[in-house]
Amino acid sequence: MKLPKKIKKYCPKCKKHMEMAVSEAKQKTRSSVHPQSLGSKIRMRLRGLRRGFGNQNKYSRPAVAKFKRTGAKQSKKHVMILRCSTCNKAVTLNRGRAKKMELQ
């Protein structure tokens, strides 16, 4: 996906269409967004979750030995940060999935 470095968009602070500088948001890792999210199955079982019979979603599935990237996406969701030229207010813009993002 190719985007220009400057876009004219509506600024909610200025309340009018202004020229905005476009930059790509830094990708957050899973550990930085939710530090406790990479928990172990043992800790979950100790808390009383995922016990008993029946399907337990990803915790009931065995490890896939043949290929490592099970369920991995081919592309990532790009988030653009638009910064107003006058008031310097930043607004995020979600542009969906794309393999590459290029600012021209």
DSSP file (Angstrom, degrees, kcal/mol; ACC not computed):
  #  RESIDUE AA STRUCTURE BP1 BP2  ACC     N-H-->O    O-->H-N    N-H-->O    O-->H-N    TCO  KAPPA ALPHA  PHI   PSI    X-CA   Y-CA   Z-CA
    1    1 A M              0   0    0      0, 0.0   101,-2.6     0, 0.0     2,-0.5   0.000 360.0 360.0 360.0 131.4    0.0    0.0    0.0
    2    2 A K  E     +a  102   0A   0     99,-0.2   101,-0.2   101,-0.1    99,-0.0  -0.916 360.0 177.0-110.8 131.6    1.4    3.4   -1.0
    3    3 A L  E     -a  103   0A   0     99,-2.8   101,-3.3    -2,-0.5     2,-0.1  -0.965  30.1-112.7-130.1 147.3    0.4    6.6    0.9
    4    4 A P        -     0   0    0      0, 0.0     3,-0.0     0, 0.0    18,-0.0  -0.406  24.0-123.8 -73.7 158.1    1.5   10.2    0.5
    5    5 A K  S    S+     0   0    0      1,-0.1    17,-2.9    16,-0.1     2,-0.4   0.716  98.8  42.7 -75.5 -20.2    3.5   11.8    3.3
    6    6 A K  E     +B   21   0B   0     15,-0.2     2,-0.3    76,-0.0    15,-0.2  -0.996  68.5 179.0-129.4 132.9    0.9   14.6    3.7
    7    7 A I  E     -B   20   0B   0     13,-2.7    13,-3.5    -2,-0.4     2,-0.8  -0.969  28.6-128.8-130.1 144.5   -2.9   14.2    3.6
    8    8 A K  E     +B   19   0B   0     -2,-0.3     2,-0.3    11,-0.2    11,-0.2  -0.857  48.0 152.6 -94.2 112.8   -5.7   16.7    3.9
    9    9 A K  E     -B   18   0B   0      9,-2.2     9,-3.1    -2,-0.8     2,-0.4  -0.858  50.3 -83.7-135.5 167.5   -8.0   15.4    6.6
   10   10 A Y  E     -B   17   0B   0     -2,-0.3     7,-0.2     7,-0.3    -2,-0.0  -0.605  36.7-150.8 -76.2 127.9  -10.5   16.7    9.2
   11   11 A C  E  >> -B   16   0B   0      5,-2.3     4,-1.9    -2,-0.4     5,-0.8  -0.894   3.2-156.0 -99.6 120.8   -8.8   17.7   12.5
   12   12 A P  T  45S+     0   0    0      0, 0.0    -1,-0.1     0, 0.0     5,-0.0   0.754  93.5  48.9 -69.2 -22.4  -11.1   17.3   15.5
   13   13 A K  T  45S+     0   0    0      1,-0.1    -2,-0.0     3,-0.1     0, 0.0   0.912 119.0  35.4 -81.8 -45.5   -9.3   20.0   17.5
   14   14 A C  T  45S-     0   0    0      2,-0.2    -1,-0.1    75,-0.0     3,-0.1   0.704  99.8-138.9 -78.0 -20.0   -9.2   22.7   14.8
   15   15 A K  T  <5S+     0   0    0     -4,-1.9     2,-0.3     1,-0.2    -5,-0.1   0.819  70.4  78.1  61.2  35.9  -12.7   21.6   13.6
   16   16 A K  E   <S-B   11   0B   0     -5,-0.8    -5,-2.3    -7,-0.1     2,-0.4  -0.974  93.4 -77.9-158.1 168.0  -11.7   21.9    9.9
   17   17 A H  E     +B   10   0B   0     -2,-0.3     2,-0.3    -7,-0.2    -7,-0.3  -0.575  56.3 172.7 -74.3 126.6   -9.8   20.1    7.2
   18   18 A M  E     -B    9   0B   0     -9,-3.1    -9,-2.2    -2,-0.4     2,-0.4  -0.875  39.8 -94.8-131.3 161.8   -6.1   20.6    7.6
   19   19 A E  E     -B    8   0B   0     -2,-0.3    66,-1.7   -11,-0.2     2,-0.4  -0.658  46.6-165.0 -76.2 129.3   -2.9   19.3    6.1
   20   20 A M  E     -BC   7  84B   0    -13,-3.5   -13,-2.7    -2,-0.4     2,-0.4  -0.950  18.5-129.1-124.6 139.6   -1.6   16.3    8.1
   21   21 A A  E     -BC   6  83B   0     62,-2.5    62,-2.3    -2,-0.4     2,-0.4  -0.696  26.6-142.0 -83.8 134.3    1.7   14.6    8.2
   22   22 A V  E     + C   0  82B   0    -17,-2.9     2,-0.3    -2,-0.4    60,-0.2  -0.826  27.8 161.3-102.9 133.5    1.5   10.8    7.9
   23   23 A S  E     - C   0  81B   0     58,-1.8    58,-3.9    -2,-0.4     2,-0.4  -0.978  38.3-110.0-143.2 156.6    3.7    8.4    9.8
   24   24 A E  E     - C   0  80B   0     -2,-0.3    56,-0.2    56,-0.2     2,-0.1  -0.706  33.3-118.1 -90.7 136.8    3.3    4.7   10.6
   25   25 A A        -     0   0    0     54,-3.1    54,-0.3    -2,-0.4     2,-0.2  -0.439  34.2-104.2 -71.6 144.2    2.7    3.7   14.2
   26   26 A K        -     0   0    0     -2,-0.1     2,-0.4     1,-0.1    -1,-0.1  -0.475  37.7-111.8 -69.5 135.2    5.3    1.5   15.9
   27   27 A Q        -     0   0    0     -2,-0.2     2,-0.3    -3,-0.1    -1,-0.1  -0.546  29.3-142.4 -72.2 124.2    4.3   -2.1   16.1
   28   28 A K        -     0   0    0     -2,-0.4     2,-0.2     1,-0.0    -1,-0.0  -0.669  12.8-130.4 -85.4 139.8    3.7   -3.1   19.8
   29   29 A T     >  -     0   0    0     -2,-0.3     4,-1.8     1,-0.1     3,-0.2  -0.489  23.2-111.6 -83.5 162.0    4.8   -6.6   20.8
   30   30 A R  H  > S+     0   0    0      1,-0.2     4,-2.3     2,-0.2     7,-0.2   0.875 116.9  52.0 -60.8 -38.7    2.4   -8.9   22.7
   31   31 A S  H  4 S+     0   0    0      1,-0.2    -1,-0.2     2,-0.2     6,-0.1   0.827 109.3  48.5 -71.5 -30.9    4.5   -8.6   25.8
   32   32 A S  H  4 S+     0   0    0     -3,-0.2    -1,-0.2     1,-0.1    -2,-0.2   0.817 115.1  44.3 -78.9 -29.1    4.6   -4.8   25.9
   33   33 A V  H  < S+     0   0    0     -4,-1.8    -2,-0.2     1,-0.3    -3,-0.1   0.946 134.7  12.5 -77.4 -51.0    0.9   -4.4   25.3
   34   34 A H    ><  -     0   0    0     -4,-2.3     3,-1.9    -5,-0.2     4,-0.4  -0.840  68.7-172.9-127.6  92.3   -0.2   -7.1   27.9
   35   35 A P  T 3  S+     0   0    0      0, 0.0     3,-0.4     0, 0.0    -1,-0.1   0.784  86.8  45.0 -60.1 -28.4    2.7   -8.1   30.1
   36   36 A Q  T 3  S+     0   0    0      1,-0.2     3,-0.4     2,-0.0    -5,-0.1   0.364  87.8  92.6 -95.3   6.4    0.8  -11.0   31.7
   37   37 A S  S <  S+     0   0    0     -3,-1.9     2,-1.0     1,-0.2    -1,-0.2   0.750  70.2  68.8 -76.9 -22.8   -0.8  -12.4   28.5
   38   38 A L  S    S+     0   0    0     -3,-0.4    -1,-0.2    -4,-0.4    -7,-0.0  -0.239  76.0 154.4 -89.0  49.4    1.9  -15.0   27.8
   39   39 A G        -     0   0    0     -2,-1.0     2,-0.2    -3,-0.4    -2,-0.0  -0.284  42.1-110.9 -77.1 161.7    0.9  -17.0   30.8
   40   40 A S     >  -     0   0    0      1,-0.1     4,-1.6    -2,-0.0     5,-0.1  -0.481  17.9-119.5 -90.5 161.5    1.4  -20.8   31.1
   41   41 A K  H  > S+     0   0    0      1,-0.2     4,-2.5     2,-0.2     5,-0.2   0.858 113.7  58.1 -64.7 -35.4   -1.2  -23.5   31.1
   42   42 A I  H  > S+     0   0    0      1,-0.2     4,-2.3     2,-0.2    -1,-0.2   0.913 105.1  48.7 -63.2 -43.8   -0.1  -24.5   34.6
   43   43 A R  H  > S+     0   0    0      1,-0.2     4,-1.5     2,-0.2    -1,-0.2   0.875 111.4  50.5 -65.1 -36.7   -0.8  -21.0   36.0
   44   44 A M  H  X>S+     0   0    0     -4,-1.6     5,-2.4     2,-0.2     4,-0.5   0.904 110.5  48.9 -66.4 -40.8   -4.2  -21.0   34.4
   45   45 A R  H ><5S+     0   0    0     -4,-2.5     3,-0.9     1,-0.2    -2,-0.2   0.878 108.2  54.0 -67.2 -36.7   -5.0  -24.4   35.8
   46   46 A L  H 3<5S+     0   0    0     -4,-2.3    -1,-0.2     1,-0.3    -2,-0.2   0.841 106.0  53.3 -64.7 -32.3   -3.9  -23.3   39.3
   47   47 A R  H 3<5S-     0   0    0     -4,-1.5    -1,-0.3    -5,-0.2    -2,-0.2   0.617 123.2-108.5 -76.8 -12.1   -6.3  -20.4   39.0
   48   48 A G  T <<5S+     0   0    0     -3,-0.9     3,-0.4    -4,-0.5     2,-0.2   0.528  75.8 130.4  98.4   6.8   -9.1  -22.8   38.2
   49   49 A L      < +     0   0    0     -5,-2.4    -1,-0.3     1,-0.2    -2,-0.1  -0.618  62.9  19.8 -93.9 155.7   -9.5  -22.0   34.5
   50   50 A R  S    S+     0   0    0     -2,-0.2     2,-0.3     1,-0.2    -1,-0.2   0.883  89.2 140.3  57.1  44.2   -9.6  -24.6   31.7
   51   51 A R        +     0   0    0     -3,-0.4    -1,-0.2    -7,-0.1     2,-0.1  -0.747  38.4  23.4-109.1 161.7  -10.5  -27.5   33.9
   52   52 A G  S    S-     0   0    0     -2,-0.3     2,-0.1     4,-0.0     4,-0.0  -0.407  92.8 -29.1  91.1-160.7  -12.8  -30.4   33.3
   53   53 A F  S    S+     0   0    0     -2,-0.1    -2,-0.1     2,-0.0     2,-0.0  -0.352  87.6  41.2 -93.2 169.6  -14.2  -32.0   30.2
   54   54 A G  S    S-     0   0    0     -2,-0.1     2,-0.2     2,-0.0     0, 0.0  -0.165  95.8 -24.2  90.8 179.0  -14.9  -30.7   26.8
   55   55 A N        -     0   0    0      1,-0.1     3,-0.1    -2,-0.0    -2,-0.0  -0.452  44.1-175.6 -70.4 132.7  -13.2  -28.4   24.3
   56   56 A Q    >   -     0   0    0      1,-0.4     3,-1.8    -2,-0.2     4,-0.2  -0.150  34.7-130.5-121.4  37.4  -10.8  -25.9   25.9
   57   57 A N  G >> S-     0   0    0      1,-0.3     3,-1.4     2,-0.2     4,-0.6  -0.214  80.5  -1.2  53.8-128.9   -9.9  -24.0   22.7
   58   58 A K  G 34 S+     0   0    0      1,-0.3     3,-0.3     2,-0.2    -1,-0.3   0.701 130.8  61.9 -69.3 -16.9   -6.2  -23.6   22.1
   59   59 A Y  G <4 S+     0   0    0     -3,-1.8    -1,-0.3     1,-0.2    -2,-0.2   0.648 101.5  50.8 -83.6 -14.2   -5.3  -25.3   25.4
   60   60 A S  T <4 S+     0   0    0     -3,-1.4    -1,-0.2    -4,-0.2    -2,-0.2   0.552  91.6  93.6 -96.6  -8.2   -6.8  -28.6   24.4
   61   61 A R  S  < S-     0   0    0     -4,-0.6     3,-0.1    -3,-0.3     2,-0.1  -0.622  75.9-123.3 -85.3 141.0   -5.0  -28.8   21.0
   62   62 A P        -     0   0    0      0, 0.0     2,-0.1     0, 0.0    -2,-0.1  -0.372  39.1 -86.8 -75.0 163.1   -1.7  -30.7   20.7
   63   63 A A        -     0   0    0      1,-0.1     2,-0.6    -2,-0.1     0, 0.0  -0.428  39.3-121.8 -68.5 142.3    1.4  -28.9   19.5
   64   64 A V        +     0   0    0      1,-0.2     6,-0.1     4,-0.1    -1,-0.1  -0.788  30.2 179.8 -88.8 119.0    1.9  -28.9   15.7
   65   65 A A  S    S+     0   0    0     -2,-0.6    -1,-0.2     1,-0.1     3,-0.1   0.788  70.4  59.0 -90.6 -30.4    5.2  -30.5   14.9
   66   66 A K  S    S+     0   0    0      1,-0.2     2,-0.4     2,-0.1    -1,-0.1   0.903 116.3  16.1 -73.8 -41.8    5.2  -30.3   11.1
   67   67 A F        -     0   0    0      1,-0.1     3,-0.2     0, 0.0    -1,-0.2  -0.998  59.2-156.1-137.5 138.8    5.0  -26.5   10.7
   68   68 A K  S    S+     0   0    0     -2,-0.4     2,-1.8     1,-0.2    -4,-0.1   0.845  80.9  69.8 -82.4 -35.8    5.6  -23.8   13.2
   69   69 A R    >   +     0   0    0      2,-0.1     3,-1.1     3,-0.0     2,-0.4  -0.331  63.5 162.9 -88.1  59.8    3.5  -20.9   11.9
   70   70 A T  T 3  S+     0   0    0     -2,-1.8     3,-0.1    -3,-0.2    -6,-0.0  -0.628  72.9   2.8 -78.3 130.5    0.0  -22.3   12.5
   71   71 A G  T 3  S+     0   0    0     -2,-0.4    -1,-0.2     1,-0.2     2,-0.2   0.548  93.7 147.1  75.6   6.5   -2.6  -19.6   12.4
   72   72 A A    <   -     0   0    0     -3,-1.1    -1,-0.2     1,-0.1     2,-0.2  -0.530  46.2-123.8 -77.8 141.9    0.0  -16.9   11.4
   73   73 A K        -     0   0    0     -2,-0.2    -1,-0.1     1,-0.1     3,-0.0  -0.502   2.4-139.6 -83.2 153.5   -1.3  -14.2    9.2
   74   74 A Q  S    S+     0   0    0     -2,-0.2     2,-0.3     2,-0.0    -1,-0.1   0.722  86.5  25.5 -82.2 -23.9    0.4  -13.3    5.9
   75   75 A S  S    S-     0   0    0     25,-0.0     2,-0.3    22,-0.0    24,-0.2  -0.847  75.3-127.8-134.7 169.3    0.0   -9.6    6.4
   76   76 A K  E     - D   0  98B   0     22,-1.4    22,-1.8    -2,-0.3     2,-0.6  -0.857  26.1-107.2-120.7 158.4   -0.3   -7.2    9.3
   77   77 A K  E     - D   0  97B   0     -2,-0.3     2,-0.4    20,-0.2    20,-0.2  -0.726  35.9-146.2 -84.1 122.0   -2.7   -4.4   10.1
   78   78 A H  E     -     0   0B   0     18,-1.8    17,-2.0    -2,-0.6     2,-0.5  -0.745   9.1-161.3 -94.2 133.5   -1.1   -1.0    9.6
   79   79 A V  E     - D   0  94B   0     -2,-0.4   -54,-3.1   -54,-0.3     2,-0.3  -0.965   8.7-155.6-114.6 124.4   -2.0    1.9   11.8
   80   80 A M  E     -CD  24  93B   0     13,-3.1    13,-2.6    -2,-0.5     2,-0.6  -0.769   5.8-144.9-100.1 143.9   -1.2    5.4   10.5
   81   81 A I  E     -CD  23  92B   0    -58,-3.9   -58,-1.8    -2,-0.3     2,-0.5  -0.946  12.1-162.0-108.2 120.4   -0.6    8.4   12.8
   82   82 A L  E     -CD  22  91B   0      9,-3.7     9,-2.9    -2,-0.6     2,-0.5  -0.900   5.0-164.7-102.8 124.6   -1.9   11.7   11.3
   83   83 A R  E     -CD  21  90B   0    -62,-2.3   -62,-2.5    -2,-0.5     7,-0.2  -0.947  20.0-124.4-115.7 123.6   -0.4   14.8   12.9
   84   84 A C  E  >  -C   20   0B   0      5,-2.5     4,-0.7    -2,-0.5   -64,-0.2  -0.353  10.7-140.8 -65.7 140.1   -2.0   18.2   12.3
   85   85 A S  T  4 S+     0   0    0    -66,-1.7    -1,-0.1     2,-0.1   -65,-0.1   0.775  95.6  35.3 -75.5 -26.2    0.3   20.8   11.0
   86   86 A T  T  4 S+     0   0    0    -67,-0.2    -1,-0.1     3,-0.1   -66,-0.0   0.921 131.5  21.4 -93.6 -53.3   -1.2   23.7   13.0
   87   87 A C  T  4 S-     0   0    0      2,-0.1    -2,-0.1     0, 0.0    -1,-0.0   0.568  91.0-132.2 -96.1  -8.9   -2.2   22.3   16.4
   88   88 A N     <  +     0   0    0     -4,-0.7     2,-0.3     1,-0.2    -3,-0.1   0.676  48.5 158.1  67.0  19.5    0.0   19.2   16.4
   89   89 A K        -     0   0    0     -6,-0.1    -5,-2.5     1,-0.0     2,-0.4  -0.588  33.7-139.1 -75.1 133.9   -2.9   16.9   17.4
   90   90 A A  E     -D   83   0B   0     -2,-0.3     2,-0.4    -7,-0.2    -7,-0.2  -0.809  20.4-177.0-100.3 136.1   -2.3   13.3   16.5
   91   91 A V  E     -D   82   0B   0     -9,-2.9    -9,-3.7    -2,-0.4     2,-0.3  -0.987  20.3-131.3-129.2 138.8   -5.1   11.1   15.1
   92   92 A T  E     -D   81   0B   0     -2,-0.4     2,-0.4   -11,-0.2   -11,-0.2  -0.648  16.4-165.4 -91.8 150.6   -4.9    7.4   14.3
   93   93 A L  E     -D   80   0B   0    -13,-2.6   -13,-3.1    -2,-0.3     2,-0.5  -0.971  10.1-148.2-137.2 117.1   -6.1    6.0   11.0
   94   94 A N  E     -D   79   0B   0     -2,-0.4   -15,-0.2   -15,-0.2   -17,-0.0  -0.756  14.2-178.5 -89.0 127.0   -6.6    2.2   10.5
   95   95 A R  E     -     0   0B   0    -17,-2.0   -16,-0.1    -2,-0.5    -1,-0.1   0.155  34.8-124.9-113.1  18.2   -5.9    1.2    6.9
   96   96 A G  E     -     0   0B   0    -18,-0.2   -18,-1.8   -19,-0.0    -1,-0.4  -0.254  55.3 -20.5  74.5-161.4   -6.7   -2.6    7.1
   97   97 A R  E     +D   77   0B   0    -20,-0.2     2,-0.3   -22,-0.1   -20,-0.2  -0.628  62.7 152.8 -91.4 141.6   -4.3   -5.4    6.1
   98   98 A A  E     -D   76   0B   0    -22,-1.8   -22,-1.4    -2,-0.3     3,-0.1  -0.955  41.7-138.3-159.8 147.3   -1.3   -5.0    3.8
   99   99 A K  S    S+     0   0    0     -2,-0.3     2,-0.3   -24,-0.2    -1,-0.1   0.907  92.4  22.8 -72.9 -41.2    2.0   -6.8    3.4
  100  100 A K        -     0   0    0      2,-0.0     2,-0.4   -25,-0.0    -1,-0.2  -0.945  63.0-158.4-128.8 147.8    3.9   -3.6    2.8
  101  101 A M        -     0   0    0     -2,-0.3     2,-0.4    -3,-0.1   -99,-0.2  -0.994  14.9-178.6-125.1 127.5    3.4    0.0    3.8
  102  102 A E  E     -a    2   0A   0   -101,-2.6   -99,-2.8    -2,-0.4     2,-0.5  -0.987  15.2-154.0-132.0 126.9    5.2    2.7    1.8
  103  103 A L  E      a    3   0A   0     -2,-0.4   -98,-0.1  -101,-0.2  -101,-0.1  -0.864 360.0 360.0 -98.6 128.6    5.1    6.5    2.4
  104  104 A Q              0   0    0   -101,-3.3    -1,-0.1    -2,-0.5  -102,-0.0   0.410 360.0 360.0-106.6 360.0    5.8    8.6   -0.7
